[in-house]
Structures are given as C-alpha cells and as structure tokens.
C-alpha cells in the first residue's frame, strides 16, 4: 500500500461473541486505517481493488 501512496494511521481489533461470564465462541477482526493525500479526483482509487471488483 505504501508504494501506492497510502499512509498507515492506526490498526485495531474488534472482538465479538462470547458471553458476560467468559464462555462461548468469540471472533475477532483486525481493521487497518490508512489515508492517502489525493491530488486528482480519481487518485485514491488507483491500484485499489474494491470488494465488488474482486467478486467479479
């Protein structure tokens, strides 16, 4: 992503599932926050594959 001009801002994990007493299955997702300084309207999308494009 760096070679495409993206900058790392933050990463965080979201945990879901389980129960209040600590039993049950849990799952986690890692989220990465990136930003890019764009100089043209289409610039942020250069080299980026969206979920819709990937699924085609």
mmCIF file as gemmi writes it, N, C-alpha and C atoms, coordinates in Angstrom:
data_model
loop_
_atom_site.group_PDB
_atom_site.id
_atom_site.type_symbol
_atom_site.label_atom_id
_atom_site.label_alt_id
_atom_site.label_comp_id
_atom_site.label_asym_id
_atom_site.label_entity_id
_atom_site.label_seq_id
_atom_site.pdbx_PDB_ins_code
_atom_site.Cartn_x
_atom_site.Cartn_y
_atom_site.Cartn_z
_atom_site.occupancy
_atom_site.B_iso_or_equiv
_atom_site.pdbx_formal_charge
_atom_site.auth_seq_id
_atom_site.auth_asym_id
_atom_site.pdbx_PDB_model_num
ATOM 1 N N . UNK Axp A 1 ? 0.823 -1.179 0 1 0 ? 1 A 1
ATOM 2 C CA . UNK Axp A 1 ? 0 0 0 1 0 ? 1 A 1
ATOM 3 C C . UNK Axp A 1 ? 0.877 1.257 0 1 0 ? 1 A 1
ATOM 4 N N . UNK Axp A 2 ? 2.026 1.149 0.635 1 0 ? 2 A 1
ATOM 5 C CA . UNK Axp A 2 ? 2.943 2.278 0.67 1 0 ? 2 A 1
ATOM 6 C C . UNK Axp A 2 ? 3.37 2.691 -0.733 1 0 ? 2 A 1
ATOM 7 N N . UNK Axp A 3 ? 3.624 1.719 -1.59 1 0 ? 3 A 1
ATOM 8 C CA . UNK Axp A 3 ? 4.062 2.034 -2.955 1 0 ? 3 A 1
ATOM 9 C C . UNK Axp A 3 ? 2.959 2.706 -3.766 1 0 ? 3 A 1
ATOM 10 N N . UNK Axp A 4 ? 1.704 2.598 -3.301 1 0 ? 4 A 1
ATOM 11 C CA . UNK Axp A 4 ? 0.579 3.252 -3.967 1 0 ? 4 A 1
ATOM 12 C C . UNK Axp A 4 ? 0.233 4.597 -3.327 1 0 ? 4 A 1
ATOM 13 N N . UNK Axp A 5 ? 1.055 5.034 -2.368 1 0 ? 5 A 1
ATOM 14 C CA . UNK Axp A 5 ? 0.865 6.346 -1.763 1 0 ? 5 A 1
ATOM 15 C C . UNK Axp A 5 ? 0.036 6.36 -0.491 1 0 ? 5 A 1
ATOM 16 N N . UNK Axp A 6 ? -0.327 5.186 0.036 1 0 ? 6 A 1
ATOM 17 C CA . UNK Axp A 6 ? -1.144 5.118 1.245 1 0 ? 6 A 1
ATOM 18 C C . UNK Axp A 6 ? -0.247 5.216 2.483 1 0 ? 6 A 1
ATOM 19 N N . UNK Axp A 7 ? -0.768 5.841 3.533 1 0 ? 7 A 1
ATOM 20 C CA . UNK Axp A 7 ? -0.064 6.006 4.797 1 0 ? 7 A 1
ATOM 21 C C . UNK Axp A 7 ? -0.835 5.3 5.904 1 0 ? 7 A 1
ATOM 22 N N . UNK Axp A 8 ? -0.105 4.625 6.793 1 0 ? 8 A 1
ATOM 23 C CA . UNK Axp A 8 ? -0.717 3.936 7.922 1 0 ? 8 A 1
ATOM 24 C C . UNK Axp A 8 ? -1.103 4.955 8.987 1 0 ? 8 A 1
ATOM 25 N N . UNK Axp A 9 ? -2.311 4.828 9.516 1 0 ? 9 A 1
ATOM 26 C CA . UNK Axp A 9 ? -2.764 5.709 10.587 1 0 ? 9 A 1
ATOM 27 C C . UNK Axp A 9 ? -2.933 4.931 11.888 1 0 ? 9 A 1
ATOM 28 N N . UNK Axp A 10 ? -3.668 3.804 11.84 1 0 ? 10 A 1
ATOM 29 C CA . UNK Axp A 10 ? -3.958 3.064 13.06 1 0 ? 10 A 1
ATOM 30 C C . UNK Axp A 10 ? -4.445 1.668 12.708 1 0 ? 10 A 1
ATOM 31 N N . UNK Axp A 11 ? -4.241 0.715 13.616 1 0 ? 11 A 1
ATOM 32 C CA . UNK Axp A 11 ? -4.81 -0.625 13.498 1 0 ? 11 A 1
ATOM 33 C C . UNK Axp A 11 ? -5.488 -0.944 14.823 1 0 ? 11 A 1
ATOM 34 N N . UNK Axp A 12 ? -6.646 -1.63 14.746 1 0 ? 12 A 1
ATOM 35 C CA . UNK Axp A 12 ? -7.335 -2.023 15.971 1 0 ? 12 A 1
ATOM 36 C C . UNK Axp A 12 ? -8.085 -3.324 15.724 1 0 ? 12 A 1
ATOM 37 N N . UNK Axp A 13 ? -8.395 -4.023 16.808 1 0 ? 13 A 1
ATOM 38 C CA . UNK Axp A 13 ? -9.087 -5.302 16.743 1 0 ? 13 A 1
ATOM 39 C C . UNK Axp A 13 ? -10.469 -5.172 17.35 1 0 ? 13 A 1
ATOM 40 N N . UNK Axp A 14 ? -11.454 -5.765 16.696 1 0 ? 14 A 1
ATOM 41 C CA . UNK Axp A 14 ? -12.823 -5.812 17.207 1 0 ? 14 A 1
ATOM 42 C C . UNK Axp A 14 ? -13.128 -7.268 17.539 1 0 ? 14 A 1
ATOM 43 N N . UNK Axp A 15 ? -13.478 -7.513 18.793 1 0 ? 15 A 1
ATOM 44 C CA . UNK Axp A 15 ? -13.811 -8.864 19.248 1 0 ? 15 A 1
ATOM 45 C C . UNK Axp A 15 ? -15.313 -8.931 19.468 1 0 ? 15 A 1
ATOM 46 N N . UNK Axp A 16 ? -15.948 -10.005 18.984 1 0 ? 16 A 1
ATOM 47 C CA . UNK Axp A 16 ? -17.394 -10.163 19.172 1 0 ? 16 A 1
ATOM 48 C C . UNK Axp A 16 ? -17.705 -11.592 19.579 1 0 ? 16 A 1
ATOM 49 N N . UNK Axp A 17 ? -18.891 -11.777 20.094 1 0 ? 17 A 1
ATOM 50 C CA . UNK Axp A 17 ? -19.315 -13.101 20.536 1 0 ? 17 A 1
ATOM 51 C C . UNK Axp A 17 ? -19.009 -13.319 21.996 1 0 ? 17 A 1
ATOM 52 N N . UNK Axp A 18 ? -19.104 -14.552 22.438 1 0 ? 18 A 1
ATOM 53 C CA . UNK Axp A 18 ? -18.865 -14.878 23.833 1 0 ? 18 A 1
ATOM 54 C C . UNK Axp A 18 ? -20.036 -14.442 24.695 1 0 ? 18 A 1
ATOM 55 N N . UNK Axp A 19 ? -19.861 -14.52 25.998 1 0 ? 19 A 1
ATOM 56 C CA . UNK Axp A 19 ? -20.912 -14.105 26.923 1 0 ? 19 A 1
ATOM 57 C C . UNK Axp A 19 ? -20.291 -13.353 28.09 1 0 ? 19 A 1
ATOM 58 N N . UNK Axp A 20 ? -21.134 -12.801 28.925 1 0 ? 20 A 1
ATOM 59 C CA . UNK Axp A 20 ? -20.666 -11.988 30.046 1 0 ? 20 A 1
ATOM 60 C C . UNK Axp A 20 ? -19.792 -12.786 31.017 1 0 ? 20 A 1
ATOM 61 N N . UNK Axp A 21 ? -20.032 -14.107 31.152 1 0 ? 21 A 1
ATOM 62 C CA . UNK Axp A 21 ? -19.241 -14.904 32.087 1 0 ? 21 A 1
ATOM 63 C C . UNK Axp A 21 ? -17.981 -15.492 31.444 1 0 ? 21 A 1
ATOM 64 N N . UNK Axp A 22 ? -17.672 -15.08 30.209 1 0 ? 22 A 1
ATOM 65 C CA . UNK Axp A 22 ? -16.437 -15.502 29.556 1 0 ? 22 A 1
ATOM 66 C C . UNK Axp A 22 ? -16.509 -16.823 28.819 1 0 ? 22 A 1
ATOM 67 N N . UNK Axp A 23 ? -17.707 -17.372 28.649 1 0 ? 23 A 1
ATOM 68 C CA . UNK Axp A 23 ? -17.835 -18.626 27.908 1 0 ? 23 A 1
ATOM 69 C C . UNK Axp A 23 ? -18.421 -18.348 26.534 1 0 ? 23 A 1
ATOM 70 N N . UNK Axp A 24 ? -18.31 -19.293 25.654 1 0 ? 24 A 1
ATOM 71 C CA . UNK Axp A 24 ? -18.855 -19.144 24.306 1 0 ? 24 A 1
ATOM 72 C C . UNK Axp A 24 ? -17.78 -18.764 23.316 1 0 ? 24 A 1
ATOM 73 N N . UNK Axp A 25 ? -18.114 -18.941 22.051 1 0 ? 25 A 1
ATOM 74 C CA . UNK Axp A 25 ? -17.158 -18.674 20.973 1 0 ? 25 A 1
ATOM 75 C C . UNK Axp A 25 ? -17.024 -17.172 20.738 1 0 ? 25 A 1
ATOM 76 N N . UNK Axp A 26 ? -15.83 -16.756 20.401 1 0 ? 26 A 1
ATOM 77 C CA . UNK Axp A 26 ? -15.584 -15.365 20.035 1 0 ? 26 A 1
ATOM 78 C C . UNK Axp A 26 ? -14.91 -15.323 18.671 1 0 ? 26 A 1
ATOM 79 N N . UNK Axp A 27 ? -14.995 -14.19 18.043 1 0 ? 27 A 1
ATOM 80 C CA . UNK Axp A 27 ? -14.27 -13.98 16.796 1 0 ? 27 A 1
ATOM 81 C C . UNK Axp A 27 ? -13.674 -12.58 16.84 1 0 ? 27 A 1
ATOM 82 N N . UNK Axp A 28 ? -12.658 -12.374 16.053 1 0 ? 28 A 1
ATOM 83 C CA . UNK Axp A 28 ? -12.036 -11.055 16.023 1 0 ? 28 A 1
ATOM 84 C C . UNK Axp A 28 ? -11.728 -10.658 14.587 1 0 ? 28 A 1
ATOM 85 N N . UNK Axp A 29 ? -11.752 -9.36 14.355 1 0 ? 29 A 1
ATOM 86 C CA . UNK Axp A 29 ? -11.405 -8.777 13.054 1 0 ? 29 A 1
ATOM 87 C C . UNK Axp A 29 ? -10.371 -7.696 13.292 1 0 ? 29 A 1
ATOM 88 N N . UNK Axp A 30 ? -9.371 -7.641 12.435 1 0 ? 30 A 1
ATOM 89 C CA . UNK Axp A 30 ? -8.375 -6.581 12.506 1 0 ? 30 A 1
ATOM 90 C C . UNK Axp A 30 ? -8.732 -5.53 11.461 1 0 ? 30 A 1
ATOM 91 N N . UNK Axp A 31 ? -8.793 -4.289 11.88 1 0 ? 31 A 1
ATOM 92 C CA . UNK Axp A 31 ? -9.097 -3.161 10.988 1 0 ? 31 A 1
ATOM 93 C C . UNK Axp A 31 ? -7.856 -2.29 10.862 1 0 ? 31 A 1
ATOM 94 N N . UNK Axp A 32 ? -7.53 -1.923 9.638 1 0 ? 32 A 1
ATOM 95 C CA . UNK Axp A 32 ? -6.404 -1.046 9.36 1 0 ? 32 A 1
ATOM 96 C C . UNK Axp A 32 ? -6.946 0.263 8.824 1 0 ? 32 A 1
ATOM 97 N N . UNK Axp A 33 ? -6.54 1.366 9.404 1 0 ? 33 A 1
ATOM 98 C CA . UNK Axp A 33 ? -6.928 2.683 8.912 1 0 ? 33 A 1
ATOM 99 C C . UNK Axp A 33 ? -5.752 3.268 8.146 1 0 ? 33 A 1
ATOM 100 N N . UNK Axp A 34 ? -5.994 3.55 6.885 1 0 ? 34 A 1
ATOM 101 C CA . UNK Axp A 34 ? -4.986 4.123 6.002 1 0 ? 34 A 1
ATOM 102 C C . UNK Axp A 34 ? -5.539 5.409 5.415 1 0 ? 34 A 1
ATOM 103 N N . UNK Axp A 35 ? -4.665 6.303 5.024 1 0 ? 35 A 1
ATOM 104 C CA . UNK Axp A 35 ? -5.109 7.517 4.344 1 0 ? 35 A 1
ATOM 105 C C . UNK Axp A 35 ? -4.163 7.818 3.191 1 0 ? 35 A 1
ATOM 106 N N . UNK Axp A 36 ? -4.667 8.619 2.269 1 0 ? 36 A 1
ATOM 107 C CA . UNK Axp A 36 ? -3.876 8.989 1.1 1 0 ? 36 A 1
ATOM 108 C C . UNK Axp A 36 ? -4.188 10.424 0.739 1 0 ? 36 A 1
ATOM 109 N N . UNK Axp A 37 ? -3.165 11.216 0.555 1 0 ? 37 A 1
ATOM 110 C CA . UNK Axp A 37 ? -3.341 12.588 0.083 1 0 ? 37 A 1
ATOM 111 C C . UNK Axp A 37 ? -3.548 12.531 -1.423 1 0 ? 37 A 1
ATOM 112 N N . UNK Axp A 38 ? -4.725 12.905 -1.876 1 0 ? 38 A 1
ATOM 113 C CA . UNK Axp A 38 ? -5.063 12.818 -3.296 1 0 ? 38 A 1
ATOM 114 C C . UNK Axp A 38 ? -4.852 14.159 -3.981 1 0 ? 38 A 1
ATOM 115 N N . UNK Axp A 39 ? -4.304 14.101 -5.182 1 0 ? 39 A 1
ATOM 116 C CA . UNK Axp A 39 ? -4.101 15.317 -5.963 1 0 ? 39 A 1
ATOM 117 C C . UNK Axp A 39 ? -5.096 15.422 -7.115 1 0 ? 39 A 1
ATOM 118 N N . UNK Axp A 40 ? -5.725 14.293 -7.463 1 0 ? 40 A 1
ATOM 119 C CA . UNK Axp A 40 ? -6.737 14.261 -8.521 1 0 ? 40 A 1
ATOM 120 C C . UNK Axp A 40 ? -7.968 13.539 -7.99 1 0 ? 40 A 1
ATOM 121 N N . UNK Axp A 41 ? -9.129 13.763 -8.627 1 0 ? 41 A 1
ATOM 122 C CA . UNK Axp A 41 ? -10.371 13.138 -8.173 1 0 ? 41 A 1
ATOM 123 C C . UNK Axp A 41 ? -10.297 11.616 -8.131 1 0 ? 41 A 1
ATOM 124 N N . UNK Axp A 42 ? -9.674 10.981 -9.111 1 0 ? 42 A 1
ATOM 125 C CA . UNK Axp A 42 ? -9.618 9.526 -9.193 1 0 ? 42 A 1
ATOM 126 C C . UNK Axp A 42 ? -8.413 8.933 -8.467 1 0 ? 42 A 1
ATOM 127 N N . UNK Axp A 43 ? -7.507 9.758 -7.998 1 0 ? 43 A 1
ATOM 128 C CA . UNK Axp A 43 ? -6.25 9.31 -7.413 1 0 ? 43 A 1
ATOM 129 C C . UNK Axp A 43 ? -6.408 8.307 -6.266 1 0 ? 43 A 1
ATOM 130 N N . UNK Axp A 44 ? -7.359 8.453 -5.337 1 0 ? 44 A 1
ATOM 131 C CA . UNK Axp A 44 ? -7.45 7.498 -4.23 1 0 ? 44 A 1
ATOM 132 C C . UNK Axp A 44 ? -7.737 6.066 -4.678 1 0 ? 44 A 1
ATOM 133 N N . UNK Axp A 45 ? -8.313 5.885 -5.845 1 0 ? 45 A 1
ATOM 134 C CA . UNK Axp A 45 ? -8.715 4.553 -6.294 1 0 ? 45 A 1
ATOM 135 C C . UNK Axp A 45 ? -7.666 3.847 -7.146 1 0 ? 45 A 1
ATOM 136 N N . UNK Axp A 46 ? -6.576 4.519 -7.497 1 0 ? 46 A 1
ATOM 137 C CA . UNK Axp A 46 ? -5.544 3.899 -8.324 1 0 ? 46 A 1
ATOM 138 C C . UNK Axp A 46 ? -4.911 2.736 -7.582 1 0 ? 46 A 1
ATOM 139 N N . UNK Axp A 47 ? -4.935 1.544 -8.194 1 0 ? 47 A 1
ATOM 140 C CA . UNK Axp A 47 ? -4.342 0.36 -7.607 1 0 ? 47 A 1
ATOM 141 C C . UNK Axp A 47 ? -5.176 -0.296 -6.524 1 0 ? 47 A 1
ATOM 142 N N . UNK Axp A 48 ? -6.377 0.205 -6.273 1 0 ? 48 A 1
ATOM 143 C CA . UNK Axp A 48 ? -7.233 -0.332 -5.217 1 0 ? 48 A 1
ATOM 144 C C . UNK Axp A 48 ? -8.282 -1.247 -5.825 1 0 ? 48 A 1
ATOM 145 N N . UNK Axp A 49 ? -8.43 -2.434 -5.264 1 0 ? 49 A 1
ATOM 146 C CA . UNK Axp A 49 ? -9.45 -3.375 -5.729 1 0 ? 49 A 1
ATOM 147 C C . UNK Axp A 49 ? -10.557 -3.402 -4.686 1 0 ? 49 A 1
ATOM 148 N N . UNK Axp A 50 ? -11.744 -2.973 -5.058 1 0 ? 50 A 1
ATOM 149 C CA . UNK Axp A 50 ? -12.867 -2.975 -4.139 1 0 ? 50 A 1
ATOM 150 C C . UNK Axp A 50 ? -13.457 -4.379 -4.017 1 0 ? 50 A 1
ATOM 151 N N . UNK Axp A 51 ? -14.286 -4.59 -3.037 1 0 ? 51 A 1
ATOM 152 C CA . UNK Axp A 51 ? -14.933 -5.885 -2.841 1 0 ? 51 A 1
ATOM 153 C C . UNK Axp A 51 ? -15.762 -6.254 -4.065 1 0 ? 51 A 1
ATOM 154 N N . UNK Axp A 52 ? -16.449 -5.291 -4.657 1 0 ? 52 A 1
ATOM 155 C CA . UNK Axp A 52 ? -17.279 -5.531 -5.836 1 0 ? 52 A 1
ATOM 156 C C . UNK Axp A 52 ? -16.425 -5.97 -7.018 1 0 ? 52 A 1
ATOM 157 N N . UNK Axp A 53 ? -15.299 -5.322 -7.234 1 0 ? 53 A 1
ATOM 158 C CA . UNK Axp A 53 ? -14.404 -5.694 -8.338 1 0 ? 53 A 1
ATOM 159 C C . UNK Axp A 53 ? -13.812 -7.075 -8.083 1 0 ? 53 A 1
ATOM 160 N N . UNK Axp A 54 ? -13.391 -7.356 -6.862 1 0 ? 54 A 1
ATOM 161 C CA . UNK Axp A 54 ? -12.788 -8.641 -6.519 1 0 ? 54 A 1
ATOM 162 C C . UNK Axp A 54 ? -13.769 -9.789 -6.745 1 0 ? 54 A 1
ATOM 163 N N . UNK Axp A 55 ? -15.043 -9.592 -6.413 1 0 ? 55 A 1
ATOM 164 C CA . UNK Axp A 55 ? -16.04 -10.65 -6.543 1 0 ? 55 A 1
ATOM 165 C C . UNK Axp A 55 ? -16.435 -10.929 -7.988 1 0 ? 55 A 1
ATOM 166 N N . UNK Axp A 56 ? -16.118 -10.016 -8.918 1 0 ? 56 A 1
ATOM 167 C CA . UNK Axp A 56 ? -16.425 -10.246 -10.336 1 0 ? 56 A 1
ATOM 168 C C . UNK Axp A 56 ? -15.395 -11.137 -10.886 1 0 ? 56 A 1
